[in-house]
Amino acid sequence: MKLRFLALVFFAAVASCGGGGSRSTTGGTVPGGGTGPVATAGVAGGDRGPVDPARAARRAFANPGGMWMPRQMTLPVHARNLTAMGVALDAAALGDPTRPPLDAVVSLGGCTGSFVSAEGLIITNHHCVQTALQVNATPEHNYVENGYLARTRAEELPAGATQHVFVTQASRDVTTDVTDGLAAIADPGKRTQAIEQREKALVAACEKGRPGIRCEVESFYRGAEFQLIEQLEIRDVRVVHAPHRAIGNYGGEIDNWAWPRHTGDYSFLRAYVGADGKPADPSPTNVPYRPAHWLAIASTPLGESDFVMVAGYPGNTERVTTFSEVQFDVDWTYPTRIEQIQEAYDALEGLQKQGGMTAIKAGMFKQFVQNALENQQGTLAGLKRGDALATKKALDAKVRAWAAQPGREEYASAIDALEATFVAARQTAKTDSIFARAASGSTLLGMANLLVRMAEERPKKDADRKAGFQARDLPDLIDAQKQMASQFDPEIDRAFLRLSLTRALRLPDVDRPWLATLLAARKGEVIDTALIDRRIAEWYRGTKLTDEKLRLQLLTKGTSKQLAASKDPIIRVAVAMRPMLKAFEERGERRAGDRLLLAPKYAVAMREALDGALAPDANSTLRVTYGTVKRRGAGRPFTVASEIAAKDKGEEPFDAPRAVLDAIQAKQWGPYADPTLGEVAVDFLSDVDTTGGNSGSPTLNDKGELVGLLFDGTIESVSSDVVFDPVITRSIHADIRYALWAMDLIDGADHLLTEMGVTPALP
């Protein structure tokens, strides 16, 4: 699925609308602190040992689904499962994000990574570093296509101003602090504002006097629970190694969401900090971050039915929902998103033909858009196929039956009232979606909106500013401005804005009064595509917002008076639209406030109806999921290197580098060959429960050793984000053995192998 959550964020903005392992060696203590691999010879070879008595339990395991909060891993059901499957990992360790192996797993802000050395080396997916490669690319040095290898620390490239690494350090329950007394606030809009004020106060207290610590209040179970999560934020991140596109994205769009797969979806970053060991802005004097622990590379082979576990930061699921919500999405939301994403894809495909940096940037964006398109198409097809909707309807009925029991009247009435809020919102869903998209239809218009809103918020006391516009947010906003120059392309921006505005023409005039304001239409002027094209041409010809110095000045010092007097055409659009956008935001706050007291009741009722065995929906916080290496249908759950040669056509996307094909023909497997398969395993399937944001998540064996990287899923699995189906759900992992083989033989990354504790073995 190319699980990078950025793809899902992108389509949301456009639409507005991954057996046994009990024989593997453990990591040992390495001088200087941390946990590293102590046994590296025969990374993928050797005797698989005696018959494992837990193998039958692993083969019989039917994954019920669940991206579990670490503390939930101490529930009895997980202890029983892990014991039955012969897992040696300590359940208590899995319940603590500050202990290994979880403390080696980090968020990359849309992807997941993990430390694999004492020197801050991070392994993640190839598709997770596309932006980092693109910001360094030029037509002469196309790192997106050709990959990159830093042979020294000095050659490591900046990953971009917005690429940070987040290391979870602590969390605590703050539900009472956030929710006490909400019911006494009659105005729903003020109820939403009260939640925000309380969250901001908790965050401010958490971060006070602690530079480098980023705190966030996160909601679980639709607001039934709130956690204050503390993370170390590392701001100097550098690109170390990415393989050639024909390894890291082999199969491209054709193989996306497909099995069998032959993709080496791996890459490396490195985290840097100041000489004092604390997070610092990027600087040549910074030194590699030294994590407390890092993952060992597995030293024994992985086989079918072996236990695997994925730890990561999944972005979003929608399982703790009512049946009517899912039905509406099937009827309207998904078809609308698909149509809009397809429009964006077609536009990017055309722009790729222009050549130069526009083509490079359009190609990168098209990869994300295509991923989102297939995700939404697959989700819709999956929900309409088989008994998915019937299963959801039955669960919804079970929840309501639980709430209907005597003494639970507050739950029953809350669920009915919640349903009424959905009915009201659906009446304006189409017009709301189109307005939201058009109001921020491009990078430049979104930037102008940001500048206008920042000027509006700046005069307030910091504690009274809207979240996202406080002093703590300014460094990230500045970083975004600095990175914009390397990512922005005016042709792509214009195309996206045109799509958002022409879509509004499909509404009756009475449903889009704002469009005349946005286009500065004169009385009696026809509002059509010709007018839109003229205005866009005028805006992009006259705007100065491509000037980074100007953007930074307005962001940090601009006033509402200054912006209101601006002659910049795009700023003028944002100023004119601000009253309508503000009214739209306030209506959204009222709707959210209506549900603050209702949605948690439904979530709690669902959890109780399921006897407590319910993981909250994914929300980009650290989660653990586990299962086994498991095939789907006929065939084995592993792909192997020789299949690359059989599949190769010599043209994109089946165009493996010549060195790879020659090595396959010569059977140069070295110690990376699987003893059962007889060659190097490339990718494998499992039944673990994953979603967008899990990209790059480490796949661990039963000792917490790294056996692979979660990077995709089958297309029929994506609907499990809404209704989990253990029969069809499969995640796809890059086998660590293929990554090591390619690094050793193809790319000559011996120094990185050595750093990870693996002895290079091939010429």
C-alpha positions, -999 to +999 in steps of 0.1 A: +000+000+000+030+022+002+020+028+037+034+063+039+007+083+058+016+113+036-003+097+008-034+095+029-029+131+042-026+142+006-059+127-006-077+140+025-064+175+016-074+171-020-109+157-011-113+176+021-143+156+022+023-066+078+059-183+137+083-193+158+115-174+157+122-189+191+155-201+178+170-167+170+198-151+191+192-122+213+210-089+212+238-085+236+252-055+255+276-034+235+303-013+252+291+022+256+255+013+262+226+000+240+216-033+227+232-045+195+236-078+176+261-102+189+257-130+164+258-120+127+275-148+108+250-168+088+224-140+088+199-162+069+214-196+070+219-225+093+199-253+109+164-244+117+167-266+148+144-292+163+106-293+159+090-264+176+061-274+199+045-240+195+044-242+157+009-257+157-005-228+177+011-203+154-004-220+123-038-221+140-036-184+151-064-163+136-056-127+140-085-108+154-070-075+144-059-047+166-032-019+166-027-021+203-014+007+226+017-006+243+000-007+277-027-030+262+000-056+255-002-066+292-038-077+288-043-114+295-054-122+260-020-111+246-001-130+273-020-161+264-014-157+227+023-149+230+028-179+254+009-203+231+030-191+201+063-197+219+072-160+220+101-152+243+095-114+244+085-101+278+049-088+278+059-062+304+086-048+280+060-046+252+038-026+276+065+001+281+075+023+252+107+034+270+121-002+271+135-022+243+125-031+217+099-003+215+122+025+225+142+019+193+111+026+172+106+062+161+081+084+142+093+101+111+062+123+109+042+102+084+064+071+084+080+049+110+117+041+114+139+023+139+174+027+153+198+000+141+231+013+155+246+031+184+253+060+161+217+071+153+214+051+121+177+047+112+162+022+088+129+029+071+113+024+037+126+037+004+093+054-003+096+072+030+127+091+019+113+103-014+109+139-002+144+139+013+158+126-020+138+151-040+149+182-020+185+173-028+179+163-064+188+182-096+184+172-132+222+164-131+219+144-099+185+126-098+187+109-065+150+100-067+159+078-097+195+067-090+195+065-052+223+077-030+250+063-007+270+085+017+304+067+021+314+091+049+295+110+075+304+142+057+286+131+026+253+125+044+227+149+029+202+170+048+168+153+047+150+186+045+140+212+070+107+195+078+121+160+084+123+154+121+126+122+142+103+117+172+113+094+200+085+086+225+097+090+260+066+090+282+028+091+283+002+096+310-036+096+312-051+131+313-087+122+306-100+139+337-080+171+331-095+174+296-131+163+300-142+173+335-172+197+335-177+196+297-213+187+301-219+219+319-209+240+289-241+245+270-227+261+238-211+233+217-187+257+200-174+268+234-172+232+245-148+225+216-128+256+225-126+245+262-111+212+251-085+230+231-076+254+259-072+225+283-050+206+259-029+237+252-024+242+290-013+206+295+011+208+265+026+241+277+032+228+312+048+196+298+072+215+275+081+244+298+118+245+304+124+214+283+138+224+249+138+194+225+107+179+241+075+179+221+043+171+239+009+164+225-025+155+239-039+126+219-075+114+219-084+077+219-118+059+216-134+090+201-126+112+231-133+087+258-096+088+268-068+113+264-031+107+268-003+133+272+026+120+251+061+133+254+086+128+226+122+139+220+122+159+187+154+155+167+156+183+141+188+174+123+182+144+101+203+133+071+200+109+042+226+081+044+215+055+018+187+048-006+190+022-033+183+028-069+146+033-078+146+000-097+154-018-064+135+004-039+104+008-060+107-023-083+073-030-098+062+006-093+025+014-098+018-019-115+028-039-084+015-014-058-009-031-034-001-064-051+013-099-043+037-114-053+061-085-047+098-081-054+105-046-039+136-037-019+117-010+000+145+001+024+166+032+031+186+048+058+186+081+076+208+093+105+197+114+135+221+142+147+221+163+179+243+189+194+276+181+210+258+180+244+236+152+232+205+174+230+183+182+200+197+211+180+191+229+147+210+214+117+247+222+120+281+208+108+292+206+144+264+183+154+271+147+162+252+114+157+224+108+183+232+079+206+200+060+214+197+040+246+189+009+225+188-002+189+175-032+171+197-063+164+196-079+130+181-114+132+207-141+128+185-170+121+161-176+091+125-166+090+100-192+078+063-197+072+041-196+104+069-179+123+058-152+148+062-116+137+055-083+154+053-048+140+058-017+161+051+017+146+030+048+142-001+039+122-019+070+110-057+065+108-083+038+109-121+041+111-133+010+130-148+026+161-176+039+139-213+034+135-228+015+106-244+046+092-211+063+090-196+035+070-227+033+048-225+070+040-188+067+032-196+038+008-224+057-008-207+092-011-174+098+006-152+072-011-167+077-046-161+115-042-126+111-031-118+086-059-131+110-085-110+139-071-078+119-066-081+106-102-083+142-114-051+150-096-034+119-109-043+127-145-030+163-141+003+150-127+007+125-155+004+153-180+029+175-161+055+147-161+058+151-198+072+187-194+106+175-183+131+191-159+123+196-122+086+197-129+087+162-142+108+150-112+084+166-087+053+155-106+066+120-106+072+120-069+037+134-061+021+111-086+035+081-066+017+094-035-015+102-054-016+068-071-011+051-038-040+071-023-062+064-053-057+027-051-062+028-014-096+044-017-106+023-046-096-009-028-114+003+004-146+009-014-144-024-033-137-043-001-166-028+018-189-036-011-176-071-015-187-100+005-201-095+040-181-065+052-211-042+055-232-070+071-204-076+096-203-039+105-240-038+108-240-068+131-214-051+153-233-019+154-264-038+165-244-055+192-233-022+205-268-008+205-281-039+222-255-035+250-265+002+254-302-008+255-298-028+287-314-014+319-292+011+337-274+022+304-299+047+293-272+074+290-255+053+264-286+046+244-297+083+243-262+094+234-260+070+205-293+083+192-282+119+195-249+111+178-268+097+149-288+129+146-256+149+142-245+127+113-278+132+096-275+170+099-239+171+086-246+150+056-271+175+043-242+199+035-214+174+030-210+181-007-209+218-005-187+217+026-162+194+008-160+216-023-156+248-003-129+234+020-109+221-010-113+254-030-104+276+000-069+260+002-067+246-033-030+251-038+003+255-018+003+293-025-033+299-015-028+277+016+002+298+024-017+330+020-044+316+043-017+308+069-003+343+068-037+359+072-045+336+101-011+341+118-015+378+116-049+375+132-036+353+160-002+370+168-016+400+188-032+375+213-015+361+243+003+329+233-020+308+255-050+322+238-038+316+202-053+288+182-034+256+183-010+255+154-003+293+156+015+294+190+051+302+196+059+265+199+046+260+163+066+288+147+099+268+142+080+241+123+062+268+102+095+284+094+111+251+084+082+245+061+089+278+044+126+269+040+117+236+024+091+250+001+115+262-024+129+227-031+094+211-034+072+238-049+065+238-086+042+266-100+029+244-128+018+217-103+004+243-080-017+260-107-030+226-119-042+217-084-059+251-079-077+249-112-090+214-103-104+227-070-121+258-085-136+241-116-151+215-093-170+242-076-187+251-109-207+218-106-226+234-077-257+255-082-250+292-079-269+294-046-245+268-031-213+286-040-217+323-033-181+323-021-168+315-055-176+350-069-157+365-040-127+342-045-126+351-082-133+388-076-161+385-102-177+417-112-215+421-111-230+402-140-197+386-150-201+349-161-184+326-136-170+298-158-137+280-166-126+308-188-128+332-158-110+307-136-082+304-161-079+342-164-078+347-126-052+319-120-030+334-147-033+368-131-026+355-096+005+335-105+019+362-127+015+389-100+022+370-067+054+374-048+048+345-024+074+324-041+099+348-024+110+329+008+123+361+024+089+378+020+070+347+033+092+345+064+088+383+070+050+380+068+049+349+088+069+363+117+059+399+116+030+405+093-001+423+106-037+421+095-036+457+084-005+451+063-021+420+046-054+438+040-034+465+021-014+440+002-014+442-036-004+406-039-033+389-058-032+356-038-030+374-005-060+395-016-079+363-023-071+349+012-081+382+029-114+383+010-121+346+019-112+349+055-147+358+069-163+329+050-135+305+061-138+317+097-176+310+096-169+276+082-144+268+109-168+280+136-195+258+122-171+229+124-163+236+160-200+236+169-205+202+152-174+188+170-188+202+202-221+184+197-203+151+194-178+156+223-203+143+248-218+117+225-191+099+204-172+086+235-203+069+247-205+049+215-168+040+217-171+028+253-203+008+244-184-009+216-155-017+239-178-031+266-198-051+241-165-067+230-155-075+266-127-049+265-108-064+236-109-033+214-079-013+202-086+024+196-085+036+161-050+045+149-040+081+155-002+083+147+007+072+182+029+042+190+011+008+185+020-029+185+005-055+163+015-092+159+007-123+140+025-148+118+041-152+084+011-164+065+003-171+028-029-160+012-043-186-011-020-208-032+017-202-033+042-195-006+044-164+016+079-155+004+092-142-029+128-149-040+155-131-060+153-154-091+118-143-096+130-108-103+150-120-133+120-139-146+098-109-142+122-083-156+114-066-189+142-042-190+119-012-188+103+007-160+089-005-136+104-040-142+140-029-149+163-042-122+198-029-123+222-050-144+243-058-114+212-073-097+204-095-127+240-106-131+242-116-094+210-135-096+222-154-127+255-162-109+236-173-078+258-150-056+238-154-024+265-156+001+253-161+037+220-144+029+204-174+012+175-190+030+182-227+037+147-237+027+142-214-003+177-220-016+183-183-024+177-148-010+141-140+001+129-106-011+095-100+005+071-119+026+034-119+037+020-118+072-014-114+088-004-085+110-028-056+112-013-024+097-022+008+079-009+041+066+019+054+088+033+019+094+056+024+064+091+016+075+079-001+107+103-027+119+091-063+116+105-082+146+108-119+155+100-133+189+132-120+204+127-085+191+152-088+163+148-071+130+136-095+102+120-070+078+103-037+071+065-033+068+059-014+035+026-025+019-004-046+019-026-064-006-054-044-022-081-066-007-067-058+028-073-020+027-109-022+037-098-037+070-091-001+080-129+001+084-140-036+089-112-059+098-113-093+080-086-118+092-092-141+062-082-115+035-059-091+054-023-095+046+006-071+051+037-071+029+072-068+043+107-063+028+128-091+040+159-078+058+180-105+041+174-089+007+183-055+019+215-068+034+224-087+002+218-057-020+238-034+003+267-059+004+269-070-032+252-043-053+257-009-035+290-016-016+275-003+016+299-024+037+304+004+062+267+005+070+265-033+074+295-032+098+278-004+117+247-026+121+268-055+133+267-075+101+299-087+086+301-080+048+306-113+030+304-106-008+328-089-032 
